[in-house]
């Protein structure tokens, strides 16, 4: 599984996706990130993602984003987990 620190992320690299719930996203998120909750992303991956693009995925605790990256990688998506500074 690929991962980078948030300090290494640049919007030119690909889309930044926050997989937290809408409520948590609305309370706190990284500027420029789009919100696609974990379950929505996994169950709608073919409609929401393109296998020719790169996606950077994060969440507040790192657990949901790690699971999402692992699953999406198995389906052939180019996904990278973004680790937030604590």
One Martini backbone bead per residue (centre of mass of N, CA, C, O) as a GRO file, in nm:
protein
   86
    1UNK     BB    1   0.096   0.037   0.023
    2UNK     BB    2   0.045   0.363  -0.040
    3UNK     BB    3   0.213   0.657   0.112
    4UNK     BB    4   0.167   0.989   0.251
    5UNK     BB    5   0.224   1.293   0.356
    6UNK     BB    6   0.061   1.587   0.365
    7UNK     BB    7   0.325   1.755   0.289
    8UNK     BB    8   0.343   1.598  -0.006
    9UNK     BB    9   0.096   1.720  -0.106
   10UNK     BB   10  -0.042   1.793  -0.437
   11UNK     BB   11  -0.293   1.884  -0.647
   12UNK     BB   12  -0.135   1.784  -0.912
   13UNK     BB   13  -0.146   1.470  -0.845
   14UNK     BB   14  -0.453   1.476  -0.727
   15UNK     BB   15  -0.719   1.376  -0.569
   16UNK     BB   16  -0.877   1.469  -0.262
   17UNK     BB   17  -1.008   1.232  -0.019
   18UNK     BB   18  -1.268   1.230   0.216
   19UNK     BB   19  -1.400   0.945   0.421
   20UNK     BB   20  -1.582   1.087   0.589
   21UNK     BB   21  -1.834   1.209   0.712
   22UNK     BB   22  -2.017   1.485   0.660
   23UNK     BB   23  -1.996   1.592   0.949
   24UNK     BB   24  -1.688   1.582   0.978
   25UNK     BB   25  -1.618   1.740   0.727
   26UNK     BB   26  -1.770   2.005   0.815
   27UNK     BB   27  -1.579   2.051   1.067
   28UNK     BB   28  -1.317   1.903   0.909
   29UNK     BB   29  -1.087   2.001   0.645
   30UNK     BB   30  -0.916   2.006   0.360
   31UNK     BB   31  -0.834   2.209   0.136
   32UNK     BB   32  -0.982   2.070  -0.165
   33UNK     BB   33  -1.145   1.855  -0.054
   34UNK     BB   34  -1.339   1.575  -0.098
   35UNK     BB   35  -1.651   1.415  -0.017
   36UNK     BB   36  -1.639   1.051   0.039
   37UNK     BB   37  -1.771   0.825   0.191
   38UNK     BB   38  -1.663   0.519   0.242
   39UNK     BB   39  -1.917   0.355   0.148
   40UNK     BB   40  -1.972   0.515  -0.109
   41UNK     BB   41  -1.704   0.462  -0.249
   42UNK     BB   42  -1.709   0.146  -0.255
   43UNK     BB   43  -2.009   0.111  -0.386
   44UNK     BB   44  -1.925   0.359  -0.625
   45UNK     BB   45  -1.648   0.339  -0.780
   46UNK     BB   46  -1.728   0.319  -1.090
   47UNK     BB   47  -1.871   0.609  -1.085
   48UNK     BB   48  -1.639   0.792  -0.921
   49UNK     BB   49  -1.400   0.644  -1.066
   50UNK     BB   50  -1.076   0.642  -1.236
   51UNK     BB   51  -0.818   0.435  -1.348
   52UNK     BB   52  -0.650   0.698  -1.478
   53UNK     BB   53  -0.639   0.803  -1.189
   54UNK     BB   54  -0.537   0.981  -0.898
   55UNK     BB   55  -0.576   0.906  -0.542
   56UNK     BB   56  -0.619   1.081  -0.230
   57UNK     BB   57  -0.654   0.935   0.097
   58UNK     BB   58  -0.848   1.040   0.389
   59UNK     BB   59  -0.848   1.062   0.753
   60UNK     BB   60  -0.833   1.125   1.082
   61UNK     BB   61  -0.716   0.821   1.181
   62UNK     BB   62  -0.648   0.614   0.910
   63UNK     BB   63  -0.839   0.359   0.883
   64UNK     BB   64  -1.032   0.411   0.644
   65UNK     BB   65  -0.815   0.482   0.434
   66UNK     BB   66  -0.666   0.215   0.443
   67UNK     BB   67  -0.902   0.035   0.355
   68UNK     BB   68  -0.970   0.181   0.093
   69UNK     BB   69  -0.697   0.143  -0.046
   70UNK     BB   70  -0.689  -0.164  -0.038
   71UNK     BB   71  -0.949  -0.217  -0.200
   72UNK     BB   72  -0.899  -0.035  -0.454
   73UNK     BB   73  -0.636  -0.176  -0.537
   74UNK     BB   74  -0.769  -0.452  -0.602
   75UNK     BB   75  -0.946  -0.296  -0.841
   76UNK     BB   76  -0.717  -0.095  -0.990
   77UNK     BB   77  -0.655   0.157  -0.833
   78UNK     BB   78  -0.497   0.478  -0.794
   79UNK     BB   79  -0.394   0.474  -0.458
   80UNK     BB   80  -0.335   0.702  -0.174
   81UNK     BB   81  -0.232   0.750   0.136
   82UNK     BB   82  -0.299   1.004   0.378
   83UNK     BB   83  -0.106   1.139   0.630
   84UNK     BB   84  -0.165   1.288   0.920
   85UNK     BB   85  -0.086   1.514   1.140
   86UNK     BB   86  -0.054   1.498   1.509
   0.00000   0.00000   0.00000
